[in-house]
Structure formats: C-alpha cells, structure tokens
Amino acid sequence: MTATPARPAALRRLLASLVVVLVVTGCGLSGGGSVPLSVGPGSQQVVPELEGVRVTVGGKDFTEGVIASYLVEFLLAAAGMDVSDMSSLAGSNSFRQALVTGQVDIGMEYTGTAWMSYLGNDEPVRDPQQQWAAVRDADLAEHDIRWLPPTRVDNTYSFAVNRATAEATGVRTFSDYAELVRDDPRSAVTCMETEFSVRRDGWPGLAEAYGFDAASVPTPIMQPGIIYQATSVGRECTFGEVYTTDGRVKGLDLVVLEDEQRYFPVYNLAVVVRGAYLDAHPQIEQVLAPLVDLLTNEVVVELNMRVDVDGEDPALVARDFLVGEGLVTAG
C-alpha cells in the first residue's frame, strides 16, 4: 500500500483533534460530580488497595453511553473507590480527548469507533476479536490507552422492518433485502440519516457488497429518532437504518436484518483506561471483569429500552442491573 491513501485519514484525525480541543477547552470540563446513586458491596467487595482512591469515569451523552458509564462507576464505588462522574460528555470526540489528556481516567468505548474515527483507518477489521486486538495494540502504542477485554455488545448499523412487513415479504437478511431490491426497488423504501447515505462504510458500500443498485431505491433522509417510529408504522419507511442495540428496536417490535457478510464494522463495547492509571491501580481490571460476560446485545437492548421507551432514569437502570446480578447492593 502506498502512502497516498493514508493522507485523508491522517487529515481527518488532525482536524478531529483540533475540533475536540476547542470543544473540551470551550466547555471548561471540571473534575465531575458525585455518583448519582449510592451502592454498597455485593459479591464485589471493597478492595483494600482501591479504597479511597479517586477515579474519574467518563462517558458519552446518549442512552447506552450513559448506562455503560454508570455500570463502571457503581462497580468501582462498591470496590471502595472515590468516584467522580463525567458520564455525559458531548459526543465521542469529547470523551476521547478527555481520556487522552487525562481529564478522565476510565470509561467504555467501541472498537469500531476507535479504529475508524480516532486511529484514522479507512477499512474496518471484520473479525471482532481481531478488530479489538488491532485497536488494543495501536492505542497502546500511540496513546498508552489500555483496552480491557471486550464485551459481546456490538452496537453496529443495520436495517430494520416492522414485523408485519417482515412476515409478508420474508425479508430477514441483507441478501433477502438485496433480492427484493433487484425484483422491485420501489417496494424497498429505506429511510436513513444523511451521513449514512454517503459514508463509504454505509449505504454505497452496502449496495456494492450485496450486489444491488443503490440509486434504484427510494431513500428518504430523516433524523435517527424519527426513523424508528416511521419504520414501525411502515408507511413512509418500509426499512430503516438502526443501531442494533437501540432499545426502540425491541420497544417497537422491529425485526433487524442479519448482515451475513459482516459488512458493517464491529463496534464491540470495552473498558478503556489510561495506561499510567491502570499501572498504578491494576486491581481495577478484576473489578470490571464481570462486565465482559454479563453485557450482550440482548441485555443492553433491555437496559436501553427501560430508558428510551419506559422513561426510567439511566442511573437507576444501571444500578438495578448490578443489584440483580448480585454484584452490588443499593446503598
């Protein structure tokens, strides 16, 4: 590979860093607030080496990002740490810059986001474990950011359809969808966000991978929240672009199409922590290890649904989950 294809990615990374510096400094990030709800030890007991140690946990300001931050915060608090809450930073880039600059010590991040957006790569790694390993190695070398083992949560792109249409058309996979498009593209009206419609790892690449003519499909452009509701009704959108762990998928009884070719990037959720901080407090890895096995797409969809559909508080949802697993007690 020549050096030329890497230049756009490098430029994107530089511009993103400059923008984020302005965002972070402009917002004047402080040390954060206190943990929103109290917890006590459950099966996660106080760890003597961590008792009273201050830690700042960061996260992103969307439902799943906030819940993930609270899961980390409550486990560390049960272990005896003095936790500072910065769980609702404005977007992925703000969280990333806060982590890299040491304004936060720890949080949860997606492998695909780091690989494509932060590390400047143009092509994803399709195998989940290999993608995590590639991100782990690159982020360690470039930023001394440590990636702990990934969960089974994969919050990637897909298309969804309401159950009645899925049963009527038999479309359950992207191969089925492609066949429908080739036979009758007007019956496959697909709503999507502006960015997805032009991204190389979005609509144009999907059409190429599955062998259909993207230009033949009606593609209304909508905001993400509207797409879910419109797809459930099925009049404006027969299919809609969705995120696979969004709680509205289950809340609206949508059927998510299977991506048999693994075209979309892998976005596994994993704990990320500053290397110097983890070296000083290695016990943190063991405290957070239960999340690796506990968090799956099915579990996270349920947690997200309690917030986005049922209107519950994300801190309460996160604490209830850990209490239910016996890891912590409600303080």
Phi, psi and omega in degrees: 000133178281170181284342187299313182298338184281344186295317177300320180295317179296320179294318178301317182296319180295313181296320178298319180296318180296317179296317183294321177302317179294319180296311184294312182291325180293324179284342180062054183303132178260190182285358178094172180257189180275165177298134189292334179225148180274148176224158173236172180296142169239236171294335170278103181273166174298132178261115186307320182291341182257349186299124178081357180285132182279137178218137177252121182256126179251164179192180186255154190270043167235164193310306184296322178296320179292315179300315180301319179298317181293325176300316177296313183300314184293322178294317179292324177294320178296331178282356175103005183281154175269099192264132173252133189261117169230058192273356185230050176290148189282083173098166184298317184294324178295316178298315182299313182294323178296324178289313183296323182273358177086010176286334168235155183262331192201157176183195176235140185220165181256136183299316181296322178298314180295315184294315186273316189270315185272320185267356168077026180271146181269335183240132177285164171262122191286327181282127185302315182292321178292325177296315178299316181296321179295318178294316180304311184291317182291318182289328176294315183291321187271328190226000187052041171262127182262133176256117175281165184308143186282153170280178177269007177288126177230092183270076183253182177282155166196182169248150176230161180215152178288159190296323181297318180290322178300318180289324182288323184264339184075011181279114179231347182229168176290334174294318175299317180299315180298321178295319177299317179298316181295326181279318186205080185300331181291342179273359183245040179306123189233115181273141183205165174284159179302312183299316181298326185293340183239349181295141178297325178268020177244232189299310182299317180291325178299315180299319179294317183295321184259003170073047173227164183271106182299325183293341183278348186263128172295127185229080176300138179264127183219164170288150186305314183298327181287327183301316182300310182294317181295324178291324179294326178284318173087007179270304180283329184229118171283317176237155179217144174291129180222167169259135194293339180253012179293134183296336180290341176300311179282320182300327180259006178057048177271151177257121181270132181286144178277131179265085188296330182273001185051047181292315185287146179301156177274130178238068177284138180274132181213157175284134173239142184212146176298135185301316181296324180290318180293323177298323180284332185224067186295342181297340181302322182300318180291324179298319185268356183303324180303334181297332182300316182272332185282326187270117176231170176303318183297317180295314184291324175302316179297315180296315179298321181296323180298330179274305189283332182256315184270348175078022180278162179285131183298328178294318179294320179298315180295316181294318179303320180298313182292324176295317179298330177275357178080007184283324179227170171241155178284122184286000000 
